[in-house]
Amino acid sequence: MQPAEELRYLILAAQREGERILTEVLRPLDLTPSQAEVLHVLQVHQPLSLIELGNLLICERGSPSRLVNGLVEAGFVKRIPSTTNGRMIELTLTEKGEEMVIRVSAEEAVLYKFLTDTFEEQSLLDCIALLWRIVEKRPAGEALSRRIQ
């Protein structure tokens, strides 16, 4: 296997393992990693239109309407009329959603501790820099850039 091919598959394998760990720790909360991401994005950036939310998500390409519908039905997200555009709906967290974000953060800490323990600080920073080089100017990288600005 060529080094570039091995890197490709290692990135894919690491992403899948991270997703498995996160799925496992979120299972008691009855949430998927994608739903947890929506809750986090709303917590930091609310209120957001569906389009604005979609522009900040890594987990979903295109419209996150299915994800949002499930979170609305679960009572974590509410749709409210926009104060600036009468035709637009904005999404915000409910009180139940705010409480769930706190619980999600506590569970995600398991994955983040695993990653922190796996790397020494400098190698973690080097890995982050390498991965940014891979995703820069790509849709997922741009979405993440918008979130951390």
N, C-alpha and C positions, 0 to 999 in steps of 0.2 A: 504494500500500500504506500502510495506517495505521501509525503508529509502534509501537503495541503488537503488531500482527501482524508487523512487521519484527523486533522484538525476539524474539518467539516463534521465528521461523525462524532468526534468528542464533544463538540459544541451541542450537537443534537442530543447526544446521550446525556450530557449534563443538564440540558433543559428539561428533558423528560424525567430524569431523576428528581430534579427540583420540583417539578410539577407533581410527581407522585408523593413526595414528602408533604408538600403543601396541601394536596388533596386529602391526605391522611389526617393532618392536624386540623383541617377545617371540617372534616366529616361530622364531629360531634355538634357543630354549629349548623349543620344542614345547609352549608354554602359551598359553592364551587370556587376555585381560584379566580375565575373570571368575575363572578359576582362580588367577591371580596375586593377585587381591583376597582370595580365600579364604585363601591362604597367608599374606598379610600380617596378616589379622585373627587367624588362629590364632597367628601368631608373637607378637602383642601380648597376646592375651586367653586363650590356652589354659590349661587344657583347657576345651572348650565342648561342650555338647550340640548336636545338630543344630538344635534350635529356637533356642538362644542364638546360634548362628552366623548363622542366618537373620535374626535381629533386628538384626544388625550389618552386614549386606551391603547395598550399594547396587545391585549388578549383578543381583540376583535377587529377584524377588517370590515369596513362598511358600517352600516347602521347597527347600533347596539340595542335596537328596540326590543328584541326578544329577551335579552338580559334585563333590561329595565322593566319590562312587563312582569317578569317573575319577581323582581324586587318590590314592585308596587303591590302585587298580589300578596306578598309576604308581609307587607306593612312597613318596609324599611325605607321606601322612597315615595315621595308624593309629587304629583304634577300640579303646578300652579300656573295661572295665566301670567305671562310676562308683563312687567310694569312698563316696558318700553315699546312693545310690539303686541298689539291685541291678538294677532294671529298666531303668536308663538307661545309654546308651553315651556316652562322652565322646570327643571328637576332639582329637588332638594331632599335632604335626608329628613326623615321623621325623627321623633324622639327615640323610637325603637331602633331606627337605623343608626343614630348617633351612639346608642348603647352597644349595638352590634359591632361597630367599627372598633370600639375599645376591646371587645372580646376577640375580634379577628386579629388585632395588633398583638395581643398577648399570645395567641396561637402561632402567628407568623414568626414570633421571636424564636421559636424552636428551629425553624429553617435558618434564620439569620445567625443563630448561635452555631449551628452546624457549619455554615459557610465561614464564619469568623474563626472557628476552631480549626478548620481545614487549612486555612492559609495563614501565613505570617502576614503582618500588616503590609509590608512592602510588596510581597508577591500578590496580595489581594489588589493593591493599587495598580500594580503592573498588569494584572489580568483585566481589571476594569478599563485601563487605557487601551489595551489590545482590542477588547470587545467594542469599545467606542469607535475605534478605527474601522471595524467591520460594519457597524450599523450607521455610521455617519452618512448623512444625505440619503438615507433609505427611509421608507415610511415609518417603520417601527422606531428607528433612531430619532426621527424628527418628532414623533409623538412623545417619546421620553424626554427629549430636549425641551419641548413645550411645558411638560410637567414640572421640570426642575428649575425653570427660570424664575 
